[in-house]
């Protein structure tokens, strides 16, 4: 499923938490991965060049968010926080959700971020996340990337709404995981 070289580089403890309390408000910090079953509200603050990635299997009511900071892990260093990098974070998020009972066929993705930054890190983050999702055949139902503005991302698992907020444009619904499920007949 995932390359053995990747598995070898991910060392515990990782910054992975499980939101066990229904209705819980969960802050997802840089390099962290959070998962939950049931109702919760995930928030990623100050998303600039980073990517706030949500994967959901609404049929199993399983949700996960990764706050990705860089496109790939450093080849010569062990990875202690897989959520920090696109190449390890997406794979770890999928693994954790499948471990809890999510079906790969039911997973849907939405993400935001990837604005400017040094050395085009934002664009590289966005491209890396997109390519990994394509490679894993996980449909993307919404994305808001690029530009020069920072974002705050909020995901409401009860309603399925993925919200993006900017200082210039206020809050806007990017997509709805539950509506996308119905529209796609999945």
N, C-alpha and C positions, 0 to 999 in steps of 0.2 A: 504494500500500500504506500508507505513512505520510504524513501531511501534509508538503508541501514546507517549510512554515514551521518545522516541527520539525527537519527535516534541516538547515536553514540555521543553526539555533541550536546544534547540537552541533559543537563544535570539538575538534580533536585537540590535544595528546594527551589521551586519556581514561584513566581508571583501569580499563582492561580488560586482563586477563592470561589466558594460556592455560596450564592445567596440562598440560604435555606429558609428564610422567613418570608412567607407570602406577603406581598405588598411592600416589601423592603425597598428603600432607596439606596442605590449602590453607586458609589463614585468609582470610576475606573481610571486609575492613574497611569502615567506614562510607563509603558512596558508591562502593564498588567493584563491579565485575562480574568474575566468574571463570567460565571455561568449560573443559570437558575432554571428551576422548574416552576411554572406558575407565574403569578403576578409579581412584578418588580418594576422599578424605574431605574434604568441605567443612565448615568450622566458622564460625559467626557468633556472637561472644561478646556478652553484655550487651545483648540486643535488648530495648529498652524500648518507646518510641514508634515506633522504626524497624520496618521489615518485612524479614524474611529470606525472599526469594522464590526458589524453585527451579522451573525449567522443565526438562523432560526428554523426549527422544525415545528411549525404551528400545530401539526397533527399530534405530535407528542408533547406539545407545550414546553419545549426546551429552547432556551435562548442562551446566546453567548456573545460577549463583546471583548474585543482586543483593542488596546491602544498602542498602535504600532509606531515606532519612532524612526526606524531605519529600514532600508530595503533588504539588506542581507546581513547575516551574522558574519563576524570576522573569522575566517577560516582557521586561524591559529589559536583561537581562544575558546574555552568551553562556554556554552550558553547556559547561564543560570536563570535568565528571565526570557523564556521563549517568546513572550508577547512583545518584546522589544523590537523584534525583526520580522519583516514580512515572511521571509522564507521559513522561519521556525514558528512564528505566531499563528499563521493560518493553519498550518498542519496540526499544531497542538490544539487549537480551538476545535477543529474538526474531530480530532481524536477524543477530546474530552466529551464533546456532545454525543458522539457515537457510543462512548463508554457508558453514558447515562441512558442510552436507548434511542437516540436520534437516528433517523434513516438518511443516508447520504442522498438518496433520491428526493427526499422531502426538504432538504436544506435549501434556503434562499439567503441571499446576501444583499446588504446595503452598506454603503460606506461614504464617509465625507472627510475632507481635509486636503492635504497635499498642496497647500498654498506655497507661494514663493519660498525662498530660503537660500542659504549658502549652498553652492555646488548643485543647484536644482534638486535638493533632497526631496522636496515635496512632490515634484513630478516623478522622480524615481520611485518614491514610495507608492504613489498611485499606480504607476505602470506595473510594479512588482505585484501588488495585491491583485490587480485585475488579471494579470497573466496566470497567477497561481489559481485563482478562481476558475478561469477558463480551463486550465490543465486538469483541475479536479472536477470539472463539469458541474459546477455549482452556479445556478442562474443568479444573475444580478438584477434586482428589481429596482434599484435606485442608487445614484451616486451624485455627489456634489463635490467636485474637486477643482484644484487650480486656483488661479487668481492671487490676490494679495491680502485677502481678509482672513482673520482668524474666525473660528466657529466654536460654538458650544453645541454638542449633540446630545439629545435626550431620546431614549427609546422607552416607550410605554408598552410592556408586554401584554397588559390586559386588553388594550385596544389594538396593538400591533403597529402603532404609529411611530415612525422615525422622524424626529423633528430636528431641524437645523436652525440655529439662531446666530445672527451676526449683528454687530452694533449698527451697521448701516441699514440693514433690511428687516430687522426684527426676527420673529419666529415664523417658520414656514414648514409645512409638512412636506418632507421629501417623498415618502412613500408609506404604504401601509402593508405590512406583511400579511395580515389576515385577508385583506381585500385582494392582494396579489394571488394568494392561494386559491381563492374562489375564481378569479378571472382566468387563471391558467389551467383550471380544472385539475389541479394536483391534489 
